[in-house]
Amino acid sequence: MRRLLYLVAILGFGVQPTPAAPASVKTRQDIEQLFDAYYKTGRFQGSVLVADGGGMIFKKGFGFANIELGVPNAPDTKFRLGSITKQFTAMLILQLVAKGKVRLEGKISDYV
């Protein structure tokens, strides 16, 4: 029994979780090529941040924040979003409804 405990202890201390591999250079290049293509065809201007598992993979600005002044977009450019967040909030709530996590008829006090 002591040998078994000793073996388990040695194995337990010797095993360490393998850290997640950082995003490959190819992944970052693929993301950049995608957004470059959208920018060059006039379908996108803005800032991009891609994260996975809590770690940032890619961030870059494309196009101009202010065309008249020639101010380029940067990863930390702040944009006026206006009412656009309402659509995202509605979509996320409906996804939670579809998963059965909230009810449309429910009160906010049930969830807060």
PyMOL CGO cylinders between C-alpha atoms (Angstrom):
from pymol import cmd
from pymol.cgo import CYLINDER

trace = [
    CYLINDER, 0.00, 0.00, 0.00, 2.85, 2.38, 0.83, 0.3, 1, 1, 1, 1, 1, 1,
    CYLINDER, 2.85, 2.38, 0.83, 4.47, 1.66, -2.52, 0.3, 1, 1, 1, 1, 1, 1,
    CYLINDER, 4.47, 1.66, -2.52, 1.23, 2.46, -4.31, 0.3, 1, 1, 1, 1, 1, 1,
    CYLINDER, 1.23, 2.46, -4.31, 0.86, 5.77, -2.45, 0.3, 1, 1, 1, 1, 1, 1,
    CYLINDER, 0.86, 5.77, -2.45, 4.51, 6.58, -3.12, 0.3, 1, 1, 1, 1, 1, 1,
    CYLINDER, 4.51, 6.58, -3.12, 4.06, 5.84, -6.83, 0.3, 1, 1, 1, 1, 1, 1,
    CYLINDER, 4.06, 5.84, -6.83, 0.88, 7.94, -7.04, 0.3, 1, 1, 1, 1, 1, 1,
    CYLINDER, 0.88, 7.94, -7.04, 2.63, 10.83, -5.26, 0.3, 1, 1, 1, 1, 1, 1,
    CYLINDER, 2.63, 10.83, -5.26, 5.61, 10.73, -7.61, 0.3, 1, 1, 1, 1, 1, 1,
    CYLINDER, 5.61, 10.73, -7.61, 3.40, 10.54, -10.68, 0.3, 1, 1, 1, 1, 1, 1,
    CYLINDER, 3.40, 10.54, -10.68, 1.11, 13.24, -9.35, 0.3, 1, 1, 1, 1, 1, 1,
    CYLINDER, 1.11, 13.24, -9.35, 3.93, 15.69, -8.75, 0.3, 1, 1, 1, 1, 1, 1,
    CYLINDER, 3.93, 15.69, -8.75, 5.72, 14.79, -11.95, 0.3, 1, 1, 1, 1, 1, 1,
    CYLINDER, 5.72, 14.79, -11.95, 2.74, 15.38, -14.21, 0.3, 1, 1, 1, 1, 1, 1,
    CYLINDER, 2.74, 15.38, -14.21, 2.21, 18.98, -15.15, 0.3, 1, 1, 1, 1, 1, 1,
    CYLINDER, 2.21, 18.98, -15.15, -0.46, 20.32, -17.45, 0.3, 1, 1, 1, 1, 1, 1,
    CYLINDER, -0.46, 20.32, -17.45, 0.82, 21.18, -20.88, 0.3, 1, 1, 1, 1, 1, 1,
    CYLINDER, 0.82, 21.18, -20.88, 0.35, 24.88, -21.59, 0.3, 1, 1, 1, 1, 1, 1,
    CYLINDER, 0.35, 24.88, -21.59, -1.81, 25.70, -24.58, 0.3, 1, 1, 1, 1, 1, 1,
    CYLINDER, -1.81, 25.70, -24.58, 0.24, 26.28, -27.67, 0.3, 1, 1, 1, 1, 1, 1,
    CYLINDER, 0.24, 26.28, -27.67, 0.25, 29.89, -28.82, 0.3, 1, 1, 1, 1, 1, 1,
    CYLINDER, 0.25, 29.89, -28.82, -1.49, 30.65, -32.06, 0.3, 1, 1, 1, 1, 1, 1,
    CYLINDER, -1.49, 30.65, -32.06, 0.77, 29.83, -34.92, 0.3, 1, 1, 1, 1, 1, 1,
    CYLINDER, 0.77, 29.83, -34.92, 2.29, 32.47, -37.12, 0.3, 1, 1, 1, 1, 1, 1,
    CYLINDER, 2.29, 32.47, -37.12, 0.29, 30.93, -39.98, 0.3, 1, 1, 1, 1, 1, 1,
    CYLINDER, 0.29, 30.93, -39.98, -2.97, 31.46, -38.09, 0.3, 1, 1, 1, 1, 1, 1,
    CYLINDER, -2.97, 31.46, -38.09, -2.15, 35.12, -37.52, 0.3, 1, 1, 1, 1, 1, 1,
    CYLINDER, -2.15, 35.12, -37.52, -1.13, 35.51, -41.17, 0.3, 1, 1, 1, 1, 1, 1,
    CYLINDER, -1.13, 35.51, -41.17, -4.38, 33.86, -42.31, 0.3, 1, 1, 1, 1, 1, 1,
    CYLINDER, -4.38, 33.86, -42.31, -6.43, 36.25, -40.16, 0.3, 1, 1, 1, 1, 1, 1,
    CYLINDER, -6.43, 36.25, -40.16, -4.50, 39.26, -41.46, 0.3, 1, 1, 1, 1, 1, 1,
    CYLINDER, -4.50, 39.26, -41.46, -4.88, 38.12, -45.08, 0.3, 1, 1, 1, 1, 1, 1,
    CYLINDER, -4.88, 38.12, -45.08, -8.63, 37.70, -44.60, 0.3, 1, 1, 1, 1, 1, 1,
    CYLINDER, -8.63, 37.70, -44.60, -9.14, 41.21, -43.22, 0.3, 1, 1, 1, 1, 1, 1,
    CYLINDER, -9.14, 41.21, -43.22, -6.71, 42.71, -45.74, 0.3, 1, 1, 1, 1, 1, 1,
    CYLINDER, -6.71, 42.71, -45.74, -8.83, 41.21, -48.52, 0.3, 1, 1, 1, 1, 1, 1,
    CYLINDER, -8.83, 41.21, -48.52, -12.01, 42.68, -47.02, 0.3, 1, 1, 1, 1, 1, 1,
    CYLINDER, -12.01, 42.68, -47.02, -10.33, 46.07, -46.59, 0.3, 1, 1, 1, 1, 1, 1,
    CYLINDER, -10.33, 46.07, -46.59, -8.91, 46.13, -50.14, 0.3, 1, 1, 1, 1, 1, 1,
    CYLINDER, -8.91, 46.13, -50.14, -12.34, 45.35, -51.62, 0.3, 1, 1, 1, 1, 1, 1,
    CYLINDER, -12.34, 45.35, -51.62, -13.97, 48.14, -49.58, 0.3, 1, 1, 1, 1, 1, 1,
    CYLINDER, -13.97, 48.14, -49.58, -15.99, 45.79, -47.37, 0.3, 1, 1, 1, 1, 1, 1,
    CYLINDER, -15.99, 45.79, -47.37, -14.28, 46.52, -44.05, 0.3, 1, 1, 1, 1, 1, 1,
    CYLINDER, -14.28, 46.52, -44.05, -12.65, 49.34, -42.12, 0.3, 1, 1, 1, 1, 1, 1,
    CYLINDER, -12.65, 49.34, -42.12, -12.13, 49.11, -38.40, 0.3, 1, 1, 1, 1, 1, 1,
    CYLINDER, -12.13, 49.11, -38.40, -10.23, 47.38, -35.65, 0.3, 1, 1, 1, 1, 1, 1,
    CYLINDER, -10.23, 47.38, -35.65, -9.90, 43.63, -35.22, 0.3, 1, 1, 1, 1, 1, 1,
    CYLINDER, -9.90, 43.63, -35.22, -9.09, 41.67, -32.09, 0.3, 1, 1, 1, 1, 1, 1,
    CYLINDER, -9.09, 41.67, -32.09, -9.22, 37.88, -32.17, 0.3, 1, 1, 1, 1, 1, 1,
    CYLINDER, -9.22, 37.88, -32.17, -8.91, 35.98, -28.89, 0.3, 1, 1, 1, 1, 1, 1,
    CYLINDER, -8.91, 35.98, -28.89, -9.11, 32.31, -28.03, 0.3, 1, 1, 1, 1, 1, 1,
    CYLINDER, -9.11, 32.31, -28.03, -9.21, 30.80, -24.58, 0.3, 1, 1, 1, 1, 1, 1,
    CYLINDER, -9.21, 30.80, -24.58, -8.56, 34.15, -22.92, 0.3, 1, 1, 1, 1, 1, 1,
    CYLINDER, -8.56, 34.15, -22.92, -5.42, 34.82, -24.94, 0.3, 1, 1, 1, 1, 1, 1,
    CYLINDER, -5.42, 34.82, -24.94, -5.10, 37.37, -27.70, 0.3, 1, 1, 1, 1, 1, 1,
    CYLINDER, -5.10, 37.37, -27.70, -4.18, 35.91, -31.08, 0.3, 1, 1, 1, 1, 1, 1,
    CYLINDER, -4.18, 35.91, -31.08, -4.35, 38.94, -33.37, 0.3, 1, 1, 1, 1, 1, 1,
    CYLINDER, -4.35, 38.94, -33.37, -5.06, 42.66, -33.25, 0.3, 1, 1, 1, 1, 1, 1,
    CYLINDER, -5.06, 42.66, -33.25, -4.75, 45.30, -35.94, 0.3, 1, 1, 1, 1, 1, 1,
    CYLINDER, -4.75, 45.30, -35.94, -6.49, 48.35, -37.34, 0.3, 1, 1, 1, 1, 1, 1,
    CYLINDER, -6.49, 48.35, -37.34, -7.56, 48.59, -40.98, 0.3, 1, 1, 1, 1, 1, 1,
    CYLINDER, -7.56, 48.59, -40.98, -8.43, 51.74, -42.90, 0.3, 1, 1, 1, 1, 1, 1,
    CYLINDER, -8.43, 51.74, -42.90, -9.04, 55.15, -41.40, 0.3, 1, 1, 1, 1, 1, 1,
    CYLINDER, -9.04, 55.15, -41.40, -10.74, 56.32, -38.22, 0.3, 1, 1, 1, 1, 1, 1,
    CYLINDER, -10.74, 56.32, -38.22, -10.99, 59.78, -39.80, 0.3, 1, 1, 1, 1, 1, 1,
    CYLINDER, -10.99, 59.78, -39.80, -10.57, 59.92, -43.57, 0.3, 1, 1, 1, 1, 1, 1,
    CYLINDER, -10.57, 59.92, -43.57, -10.49, 63.74, -43.77, 0.3, 1, 1, 1, 1, 1, 1,
    CYLINDER, -10.49, 63.74, -43.77, -7.65, 64.01, -41.26, 0.3, 1, 1, 1, 1, 1, 1,
    CYLINDER, -7.65, 64.01, -41.26, -5.91, 60.82, -42.43, 0.3, 1, 1, 1, 1, 1, 1,
    CYLINDER, -5.91, 60.82, -42.43, -6.10, 59.23, -38.97, 0.3, 1, 1, 1, 1, 1, 1,
    CYLINDER, -6.10, 59.23, -38.97, -5.58, 55.46, -39.32, 0.3, 1, 1, 1, 1, 1, 1,
    CYLINDER, -5.58, 55.46, -39.32, -7.51, 52.87, -37.34, 0.3, 1, 1, 1, 1, 1, 1,
    CYLINDER, -7.51, 52.87, -37.34, -5.46, 51.26, -34.60, 0.3, 1, 1, 1, 1, 1, 1,
    CYLINDER, -5.46, 51.26, -34.60, -6.26, 48.23, -32.45, 0.3, 1, 1, 1, 1, 1, 1,
    CYLINDER, -6.26, 48.23, -32.45, -7.31, 50.56, -29.62, 0.3, 1, 1, 1, 1, 1, 1,
    CYLINDER, -7.31, 50.56, -29.62, -9.39, 53.01, -31.72, 0.3, 1, 1, 1, 1, 1, 1,
    CYLINDER, -9.39, 53.01, -31.72, -12.66, 53.86, -29.98, 0.3, 1, 1, 1, 1, 1, 1,
    CYLINDER, -12.66, 53.86, -29.98, -15.78, 53.93, -32.14, 0.3, 1, 1, 1, 1, 1, 1,
    CYLINDER, -15.78, 53.93, -32.14, -19.18, 55.47, -31.55, 0.3, 1, 1, 1, 1, 1, 1,
    CYLINDER, -19.18, 55.47, -31.55, -21.49, 52.50, -31.57, 0.3, 1, 1, 1, 1, 1, 1,
    CYLINDER, -21.49, 52.50, -31.57, -24.77, 54.28, -31.03, 0.3, 1, 1, 1, 1, 1, 1,
    CYLINDER, -24.77, 54.28, -31.03, -27.67, 51.85, -30.86, 0.3, 1, 1, 1, 1, 1, 1,
    CYLINDER, -27.67, 51.85, -30.86, -25.93, 48.93, -32.55, 0.3, 1, 1, 1, 1, 1, 1,
    CYLINDER, -25.93, 48.93, -32.55, -25.41, 47.12, -29.24, 0.3, 1, 1, 1, 1, 1, 1,
    CYLINDER, -25.41, 47.12, -29.24, -29.17, 46.54, -28.96, 0.3, 1, 1, 1, 1, 1, 1,
    CYLINDER, -29.17, 46.54, -28.96, -29.11, 44.04, -31.82, 0.3, 1, 1, 1, 1, 1, 1,
    CYLINDER, -29.11, 44.04, -31.82, -26.19, 42.13, -30.30, 0.3, 1, 1, 1, 1, 1, 1,
    CYLINDER, -26.19, 42.13, -30.30, -27.87, 42.06, -26.89, 0.3, 1, 1, 1, 1, 1, 1,
    CYLINDER, -27.87, 42.06, -26.89, -31.12, 40.78, -28.41, 0.3, 1, 1, 1, 1, 1, 1,
    CYLINDER, -31.12, 40.78, -28.41, -29.28, 38.07, -30.35, 0.3, 1, 1, 1, 1, 1, 1,
    CYLINDER, -29.28, 38.07, -30.35, -27.39, 36.89, -27.25, 0.3, 1, 1, 1, 1, 1, 1,
    CYLINDER, -27.39, 36.89, -27.25, -30.57, 36.80, -25.17, 0.3, 1, 1, 1, 1, 1, 1,
    CYLINDER, -30.57, 36.80, -25.17, -32.36, 34.76, -27.85, 0.3, 1, 1, 1, 1, 1, 1,
    CYLINDER, -32.36, 34.76, -27.85, -29.42, 32.33, -27.91, 0.3, 1, 1, 1, 1, 1, 1,
    CYLINDER, -29.42, 32.33, -27.91, -29.78, 31.92, -24.13, 0.3, 1, 1, 1, 1, 1, 1,
    CYLINDER, -29.78, 31.92, -24.13, -33.53, 31.34, -24.60, 0.3, 1, 1, 1, 1, 1, 1,
    CYLINDER, -33.53, 31.34, -24.60, -32.79, 28.66, -27.22, 0.3, 1, 1, 1, 1, 1, 1,
    CYLINDER, -32.79, 28.66, -27.22, -30.44, 26.93, -24.75, 0.3, 1, 1, 1, 1, 1, 1,
    CYLINDER, -30.44, 26.93, -24.75, -33.12, 27.08, -22.05, 0.3, 1, 1, 1, 1, 1, 1,
    CYLINDER, -33.12, 27.08, -22.05, -31.02, 29.27, -19.75, 0.3, 1, 1, 1, 1, 1, 1,
    CYLINDER, -31.02, 29.27, -19.75, -33.47, 32.20, -19.64, 0.3, 1, 1, 1, 1, 1, 1,
    CYLINDER, -33.47, 32.20, -19.64, -37.13, 32.76, -20.46, 0.3, 1, 1, 1, 1, 1, 1,
    CYLINDER, -37.13, 32.76, -20.46, -38.44, 35.72, -22.43, 0.3, 1, 1, 1, 1, 1, 1,
    CYLINDER, -38.44, 35.72, -22.43, -41.32, 35.97, -19.96, 0.3, 1, 1, 1, 1, 1, 1,
    CYLINDER, -41.32, 35.97, -19.96, -38.96, 35.89, -16.98, 0.3, 1, 1, 1, 1, 1, 1,
    CYLINDER, -38.96, 35.89, -16.98, -38.23, 38.90, -14.79, 0.3, 1, 1, 1, 1, 1, 1,
    CYLINDER, -38.23, 38.90, -14.79, -34.77, 40.44, -14.68, 0.3, 1, 1, 1, 1, 1, 1,
    CYLINDER, -34.77, 40.44, -14.68, -34.82, 39.95, -10.90, 0.3, 1, 1, 1, 1, 1, 1,
    CYLINDER, -34.82, 39.95, -10.90, -34.93, 36.18, -11.52, 0.3, 1, 1, 1, 1, 1, 1,
    CYLINDER, -34.93, 36.18, -11.52, -31.49, 36.35, -13.12, 0.3, 1, 1, 1, 1, 1, 1,
    CYLINDER, -31.49, 36.35, -13.12, -29.69, 39.17, -11.33, 0.3, 1, 1, 1, 1, 1, 1,
]
cmd.load_cgo(trace, "trace")
